[in-house]
Amino acid sequence: MQIMLRVFTGCLVLFLTACASVETTTVTQTEPDKVQVSKSISHHPSGATGLKRKVAIARFSNETRYGRSIFLNKSNDQIGKQAVDILSGKLLATEKFILLERVDMEKINKELKLGHYNKLKNAADYLIIGSVTEFGRNDTGDVGIFSRTKKQNAFAKVTIRLVDVNTGEIIYSEDGEGTAFSEAGTTFGVGAQAGYDASLNDKALDAAITNLASNVIENLLQKPWRGYILGYNEGSLIISGGTSQNIKTGKIFVIMKKGKRIKNPQTNMYISLPGKQIGELETVSSTGDTPRNEVTFSTLISGHIDQYIKKNDFSDLYIIEKN
C-alpha cells in the first residue's frame, strides 16, 4: 500500500509540473541576432574627437489610431513625444552630434521672451522626421484542465527620414520594427498573475527605434561636415563652430566656393554642382560657450579670397575638413 501511495504521489507531482507551462513573468524586446548595432552605439567614447554635426528632430508623430482620442489635440501626442525622447537619447549617447531642440521650441522661445532675449536661431545641418506608423497589442492564452497561461504582446513600427537642410533633399529613409511580450501562468491557481503590463508599449517602441537608429547614425556620420566663414576682423577669418563641435586649435580646413545651381527640367529640381577649392585656413582660437554663440578665429594659409574680404560677403563660400 505504501509503495502504491508513493508511486501515486510521484505521478501527481510530475503531472502538476507538466501542467505549469509558465511559472514567472518574462519580458523580451527583440531577438539579439536581428538587431544590427553600429560601433557608434555600442561604444560610447569619452570626448569624441570627430567634428560634430548639428542635428534636430523636426517631429516624430503618431500616425496610428493607438493612443488617440477626440479629447486630445496634436500637442498631446504622447507616443510621438516618447519616440523623440528615445531617439534623442540614442543620438546623445554617441557623443558625436550637437542635438538641437525643435519639438518644444515654443517653450524655449517663451522662456527667452521672459528674459527679454531674441528668439532662438540656430540652423541644423540635418533634420530627422519620424512617424510611428503601426502600434498595437493583443493578448493570447491557453487554458488547460489544471493550468492557465496568458501572453501579452506589443508591436511597434516606426519610419524615419533624414533631410539635408542645405538642399532640402531626403537623403535617407528606413523603417524599424520592434516587439515585446510578457507571459505568465498558473497551475491550480498557483503561479504568476498576468495583470496588464503597460511597460510593454514602451519596450516595443524602444526596440523599433533601436533597430534603425544605428543605420541613421552611421548615415549622419558619413555625410561631410560643413562650416561657414562668418566675417573678417583684424586679419582673422571668423568661422562658425567651436569647442562643442570639437574644433581645436591648429585644425586645417579647406575653403570651398559653392558650385553653380542648375535646374534639371526632367525633375524640375535644382542641382548644386560640386564646389571648387580656393584656399585653406588654420584655426587659432575659439570663443563662446554654446553651439549658438561659438565662433573660431583662423588665419588664411593658402589661396586668395581678397574679393570676398573686401565685400565682407562670404555667402558663396563654405569650409570642409581637410582629409
Helices and strands as residue ranges (DSSP letters): H 2-19, E 26-28, G 32-34, H 39-42, E 53-62, G 74-76, H 78-93, E 97-100, H 105-114, E 126-143, E 147-164, E 169-187, E 190-191, H 199-222, E 226-227, E 229-233, E 236-240, G 243-245, E 252-257, E 261-264, E 269-272, E 276-287, E 295-303, H 306-311, E 317-321
